[in-house]
Amino acid sequence: MFNGPLYPRLLAAVLLAAGAADAREPTSLAALARSTLGAGQGVYVEAADGTILLAQAADRAVHPASVSKVPTTLALLRKLGPDFRFTTTFAARGRIQGGTLEGDLLVTGDNDPYLVDENALLVARQLNDLGLRHVTGALRASGPLTFDWQSDSEAAHLRQVLSGNTPPAAWEAVRSLAPTGAPPPALQFGGAAGPPGVAADALAVQPLLVHRSQTLVELAKHLNDYSNNVFKPLADAAGGAGAVEALARSLVPAAMRTEITLGDGAGTDPRNRLSPRAAVKLLRALEQELAHSGHRLVDILPVAGVDEGTLHDRLSAPDESGRVVGKTGTFGDYGASALIGAISTGDFGTVYFAILDHGVPVRVARRQQDRFVSALLSRLHALPWAYQHDARPAVARAQLALAGAPAP
C-alpha cells in the first residue's frame, strides 16, 4: 500500500473528487430530497453550467409566498435602474418670517417605500436648521405618499413625526449620523387656513428640501432582507403585477412560462404560482441583470447567518454562515413555505436551488429546508460569499438637500 509523504494529499484529492461525483449523481441528491423534504415536495438544483443536479416535482407550480419578490425586484431594476432614488420634496406655501411659516407645509411624494420615522426626523432637523419652527397651517400632501410602510395620503402619520412624536430609537439613529446634544427636532402645526383674507392658492410656494431615498439596490436589499410586503404597491413602479409577470415569463424557457403566475408583486395574492425550476431561472436572470451594473446577488438579497431579517438565524452555524444568498417565502394560510438561493462552491461554481413546499406546517418545512441545504453545502464544498454586511442605519444612505441644489 502506498503510504509516502504525498499520501494525505492524495487521499484528500480522491475524497474531494468522490464528493463532487456524489453531488453530481442524481440518485444521491434525489435520495437526500426524498428523505429530508418528502417525495411530493418541489425542489430543483442547477449548476452554473446548466447541469441539472436534482429535479423533484420541479415543474409543479405552487404558491411561492414571498419568493414572488424576486421577479418584482428584477422588474424594478429593469424599469428604474440600480441607482434610481425615490424623491420626496417639501415646500412652503406662504411667507416665512421669524421662524414661522404663515401658511402650509407641502409634501410631494413619489411613493418612496422606505420613507420612515428616521427620514422624517432628518427632514425635521433640516427644517429647524433653516430656522423653521412653526407652521400656522397644515401639512398637505400630493402625489403618492407611503410612510412607515403604509399609505399616508393625508400625511397624518408623517405630521405626527415631524411634530416630534417618534420612538427614541429613531432619533438615536439620526443623531448617530451627526452627534448632537440637541433634543429631537419638531415643528408646531397650527392648522389655520392661512393669513386672513388670503386664498391658499394665491400664496407663493417656496421649495425648501428634497429628500432622496437610498438607491434602488440598497432599498430592495433591505426590503428583501425582511421580506417586507411594501413590495406589493412598489410593484406599481415596475408597471404593476401584470408587467412583472410578463417580464418573468419572457426570461424563462417557453416550456416554463405557464409555471409563473403573479397576482401581486409581494406574495400575498392567492393566485400566485411558481415552479422550482422557473424560480431558479428567475434567480439567475436577476443575477445577470445585476451584473450589468457590477452588482451581485449578495447586494440585493439576504445572506444567511449574516444579514438581519428572515435568514439571520437560518443556516447560521460556523460552517454554514455566509454561504447561502437567497430568499425565503412563508404564507401559512396557503400552506406555502419556500427557500431559494445560490451557493458558491469549489466543485461546480455557483449552484442555484429552489425548494417550494406546499401543505407542510411552516416550522416543519423550514427545518426540512435547512437540513437539505445544510447537506448540500457539505456535499458541494460550499465557500463563503465575499460579502461584508453594511451595519449603518438605512437613513445614512438617504440624501437630503436644499431645493435647487444639485444632487450629491
C-alpha positions in Angstrom: 0.0 0.0 0.0 1.3 3.5 -0.9 2.0 5.4 2.3 4.6 8.0 1.4 4.6 11.7 2.3 2.2 12.6 -0.5 -0.4 10.1 0.7 -2.5 12.5 2.9 -2.9 15.0 0.0 -3.6 12.2 -2.5 -6.3 10.8 -0.2 -7.8 14.3 0.2 -7.9 14.7 -3.5 -9.6 11.4 -4.0 -12.2 12.1 -1.3 -12.9 15.6 -2.8 -13.4 14.0 -6.3 -15.7 11.4 -4.8 -17.7 14.1 -3.0 -18.1 16.0 -6.3 -19.1 12.9 -8.1 -21.6 12.0 -5.4 -23.1 15.5 -5.6 -23.4 15.3 -9.4 -25.0 11.9 -9.2 -28.8 12.4 -9.5 -29.8 9.4 -7.5 -27.7 10.6 -4.5 -29.4 14.1 -4.3 -32.7 12.6 -5.1 -32.5 10.3 -2.1 -31.5 13.3 0.0 -34.5 15.2 -1.2 -36.9 12.4 -0.5 -35.5 11.7 3.0 -35.4 15.4 4.1 -38.1 17.1 2.2 -40.6 14.4 1.2 -41.1 12.8 -2.2 -44.0 15.2 -3.1 -42.3 18.5 -2.4 -40.8 20.5 -5.2 -37.0 21.0 -5.4 -34.6 21.9 -8.2 -30.8 22.3 -8.1 -28.8 23.5 -11.1 -25.0 24.0 -11.5 -23.5 27.2 -13.1 -23.1 25.4 -16.4 -26.8 24.5 -16.5 -26.3 20.9 -15.4 -29.4 19.7 -13.5 -28.2 18.2 -10.3 -31.7 17.5 -8.9 -35.3 17.8 -10.2 -38.1 16.6 -8.0 -41.6 17.9 -8.9 -39.6 20.7 -10.4 -42.3 21.7 -12.9 -45.2 21.8 -10.4 -46.3 25.4 -9.8 -47.3 26.1 -6.2 -47.8 29.3 -4.2 -44.3 30.7 -3.7 -45.2 33.3 -1.0 -42.5 36.0 -0.8 -40.3 34.4 -3.4 -42.7 36.4 -5.6 -40.5 39.4 -4.6 -37.6 38.1 -6.8 -39.3 38.7 -10.1 -40.6 42.1 -8.8 -37.0 43.0 -7.8 -35.8 42.1 -11.3 -38.6 44.1 -12.9 -37.8 47.2 -10.8 -34.1 47.0 -11.8 -35.1 46.7 -15.5 -37.6 49.6 -15.2 -35.8 52.1 -13.0 -32.1 51.1 -12.8 -30.0 50.2 -9.8 -29.1 53.8 -8.9 -32.6 55.1 -9.0 -33.7 57.1 -6.0 -37.3 58.0 -5.0 -37.8 61.7 -4.4 -39.9 63.4 -1.8 -40.0 67.3 -1.8 -41.0 69.8 0.9 -42.1 73.3 0.1 -43.6 76.3 2.0 -46.8 77.8 0.7 -46.8 81.2 2.3 -44.4 83.6 3.9 -41.7 82.5 6.4 -41.0 85.2 9.0 -39.3 84.9 12.4 -39.3 81.1 12.3 -43.0 80.9 11.4 -44.5 79.7 8.1 -47.7 81.7 7.6 -49.4 79.0 5.5 -49.0 75.3 4.8 -46.0 73.0 4.5 -46.4 71.0 1.3 -45.0 67.5 0.8 -45.0 65.8 -2.7 -44.2 62.1 -2.8 -43.5 59.6 -5.5 -44.2 56.5 -3.3 -40.8 56.1 -1.7 -41.3 52.7 0.1 -38.5 53.4 2.7 -39.7 56.8 4.0 -39.8 56.1 7.7 -39.5 57.8 11.1 -35.8 58.3 10.8 -36.1 60.0 7.4 -38.8 62.3 8.7 -36.6 63.3 11.6 -33.8 64.1 9.2 -36.2 66.4 7.3 -37.5 68.0 10.6 -33.9 68.6 11.7 -33.0 70.3 8.5 -36.1 72.5 8.6 -35.2 73.5 12.1 -31.7 74.3 10.9 -33.3 76.6 8.3 -35.0 78.4 11.2 -38.4 77.0 10.7 -40.2 76.1 14.0 -43.9 76.9 13.5 -46.4 76.3 10.7 -49.7 78.2 11.1 -51.4 76.0 8.5 -51.2 72.2 7.9 -49.0 69.6 6.3 -50.6 68.9 3.0 -49.6 66.0 0.7 -49.8 65.5 -3.0 -48.6 62.6 -5.1 -48.5 59.0 -3.8 -47.1 59.1 -0.3 -46.1 56.0 1.7 -44.8 56.4 5.3 -43.7 53.7 7.7 -44.7 51.0 5.2 -48.3 52.2 4.8 -50.2 54.6 2.5 -50.3 58.1 4.1 -52.2 60.1 1.5 -53.3 62.7 4.1 -49.8 62.9 5.6 -51.3 62.3 9.1 -48.7 60.0 10.3 -45.8 62.0 8.8 -47.1 65.1 10.5 -47.0 63.3 13.9 -43.4 62.5 13.4 -42.5 66.0 12.1 -44.2 67.3 15.3 -41.8 65.3 17.5 -43.9 62.2 18.2 -41.5 59.4 17.3 -39.7 56.5 19.0 -36.5 57.4 20.8 -34.6 54.7 18.8 -35.4 56.6 15.6 -33.9 59.8 16.9 -30.8 57.9 18.2 -30.3 56.5 14.6 -30.5 60.0 13.1 -28.3 61.6 15.9 -25.6 59.0 15.2 -25.1 60.5 11.8 -24.1 63.9 13.3 -23.9 63.6 17.1 -25.6 66.5 19.0 -26.9 67.3 22.4 -29.9 69.0 21.0 -33.4 67.5 21.6 -35.3 65.7 18.8 -36.4 68.2 16.2 -40.0 69.3 15.9 -42.4 71.5 14.1 -45.6 73.0 15.5 -48.6 73.0 13.2 -51.5 75.3 13.9 -54.0 74.1 11.3 -55.1 77.6 10.3 -56.2 78.1 6.7 -53.5 80.8 6.2 -53.3 84.6 6.5 -56.7 86.2 7.0 -58.3 87.2 3.7 -55.8 85.4 1.5 -56.7 82.4 -0.6 -54.3 79.4 -0.2 -53.8 79.2 -4.0 -52.7 82.9 -4.0 -49.8 82.3 -1.7 -46.3 81.9 -3.1 -44.8 78.5 -3.0 -41.1 78.3 -2.0 -39.3 74.9 -2.4 -37.3 74.0 0.7 -35.9 70.5 0.7 -35.5 67.4 -1.5 -35.3 64.0 0.2 -33.8 61.3 -2.0 -34.1 57.7 -0.9 -31.2 55.2 -0.8 -30.5 53.7 -4.2 -32.9 51.1 -5.5 -30.3 48.3 -5.0 -29.8 49.3 -1.3 -33.5 49.8 -0.8 -34.5 46.5 -2.3 -31.8 44.7 -0.3 -33.3 45.9 3.0 -36.9 45.1 1.9 -35.8 41.6 0.7 -33.8 41.1 4.0 -37.0 41.5 6.0 -39.4 40.3 3.2 -41.4 43.5 3.6 -44.8 43.4 1.8 -44.5 47.0 0.8 -43.3 45.3 -2.4 -47.0 45.0 -3.2 -47.5 48.7 -4.0 -43.9 49.0 -5.1 -44.6 46.7 -8.0 -46.6 49.6 -9.5 -43.3 51.4 -10.1 -42.4 48.5 -12.3 -45.7 48.7 -14.2 -47.9 46.6 -12.0 -48.1 42.8 -11.3 -49.1 42.1 -14.9 -45.9 43.7 -16.2 -43.8 41.8 -13.7 -45.4 38.5 -14.7 -44.9 39.3 -18.4 -41.2 40.1 -17.9 -40.7 37.0 -15.7 -42.3 34.7 -18.4 -40.2 36.3 -21.1 -37.0 35.3 -19.2 -37.6 31.6 -18.9 -37.8 28.8 -21.5 -41.1 28.6 -23.3 -42.0 25.3 -21.5 -41.8 27.1 -18.1 -43.9 30.2 -18.9 -47.2 28.8 -17.7 -45.5 27.9 -14.4 -45.4 31.6 -13.5 -48.5 33.4 -12.3 -48.3 36.7 -10.3 -51.4 38.3 -8.9 -49.2 40.7 -7.0 -45.5 41.5 -6.6 -45.2 40.6 -2.9 -46.5 37.1 -2.5 -49.9 37.6 -0.7 -52.2 37.1 -3.6 -53.8 33.6 -3.6 -53.3 33.4 -7.4 -49.5 33.5 -7.3 -47.8 30.4 -8.6 -44.2 29.4 -9.4 -42.4 26.2 -10.0 -39.0 25.4 -8.6 -37.3 25.3 -11.9 -38.8 28.6 -13.0 -37.7 30.1 -9.7 -34.1 29.1 -10.3 -34.2 30.6 -13.8 -35.6 33.9 -12.4 -32.9 33.9 -9.8 -30.2 33.5 -12.5 -31.9 36.2 -14.6 -31.7 38.6 -11.6 -28.0 37.8 -11.2 -27.4 38.6 -14.8 -29.3 41.9 -14.6 -27.3 42.9 -11.5 -24.0 42.0 -13.3 -24.7 44.8 -15.9 -24.1 47.4 -13.2 -21.3 45.5 -11.4 -23.6 44.2 -8.6 -24.2 40.6 -7.3 -27.0 38.7 -5.7 -25.5 39.5 -2.2 -26.1 43.2 -3.0 -29.9 42.7 -3.2 -30.8 39.5 -1.4 -30.1 38.4 2.2 -27.0 36.4 3.1 -27.9 33.6 5.6 -26.4 33.9 9.1 -25.1 37.4 8.3 -27.9 39.9 7.3 -30.7 40.9 9.7 -34.1 39.6 8.7 -35.6 36.3 7.7 -32.3 34.5 7.1 -30.3 35.8 10.0 -30.9 32.8 12.2 -31.1 30.1 9.5 -28.1 28.2 8.2 -26.0 30.2 10.7 -23.7 27.5 12.0 -20.0 28.4 11.8 -19.5 26.2 8.7 -22.7 27.4 7.1 -22.9 31.2 7.8 -22.3 33.4 4.8 -22.6 30.5 2.3 -26.2 31.0 1.1 -27.6 34.1 -0.5 -31.3 33.7 -1.2 -35.0 34.5 -0.5 -37.5 33.0 1.9 -41.2 32.7 1.4 -43.9 32.0 4.0 -47.6 32.1 3.9 -49.2 29.7 6.3 -52.8 30.4 5.1 -51.8 29.0 1.7 -49.6 26.2 3.1 -46.7 27.8 1.4 -43.1 27.8 2.6 -40.2 28.4 0.3 -36.4 28.9 0.2 -34.5 29.6 -3.0 -30.9 30.7 -3.2 -27.4 30.4 -4.6 -24.3 28.7 -3.2 -20.7 29.4 -4.1 -18.9 26.1 -4.5 -15.4 24.8 -5.2 -16.7 22.0 -7.4 -19.4 23.5 -9.7 -19.1 27.3 -9.4 -22.3 28.9 -8.3 -25.1 26.4 -7.7 -28.7 27.5 -7.6 -31.6 25.9 -5.8 -35.3 26.3 -5.1 -37.4 24.5 -2.6 -41.1 25.2 -2.8 -43.0 23.4 -0.1 -46.8 23.2 0.0 -49.1 21.7 2.6 -46.4 21.4 5.2 -46.5 23.3 8.6 -44.2 26.2 8.4 -41.9 25.2 11.2 -41.6 21.7 9.8 -40.9 23.0 6.3 -38.2 25.3 7.5 -36.4 22.6 9.4 -36.5 20.3 6.4 -35.3 23.0 4.0 -32.4 23.9 6.3 -31.5 20.2 6.7 -31.5 19.7 2.9 -29.4 22.9 2.2 -27.0 22.1 5.0 -26.3 18.7 3.4 -26.0 20.4 0.1 -23.4 22.9 1.5 -21.4 19.9 2.8 -21.6 17.9 -0.4 -20.7 20.8 -2.7 -17.8 22.1 -0.6 -19.5 25.5 -0.3 -17.4 28.6 0.1 -18.4 31.8 2.0 -19.6 34.6 -0.3 -17.2 37.6 -0.5 -19.5 39.9 1.3 -19.4 42.5 4.1 -22.6 43.4 5.9 -23.3 47.2 6.0 -24.3 47.9 9.5 -25.1 51.6 9.0 -28.7 52.6 9.6 -30.7 52.8 6.4 -31.2 56.6 6.8 -27.5 57.0 6.4 -27.9 56.1 2.7 -30.6 58.7 2.0 -29.8 62.1 0.7 -31.2 65.4 1.8 -30.5 68.7 0.0 -31.8 72.2 -0.2 -34.3 72.6 -3.1 -32.4 73.7 -6.2 -29.1 72.3 -5.1 -27.5 69.7 -7.4 -27.9 66.1 -6.3 -24.9 64.8 -4.3 
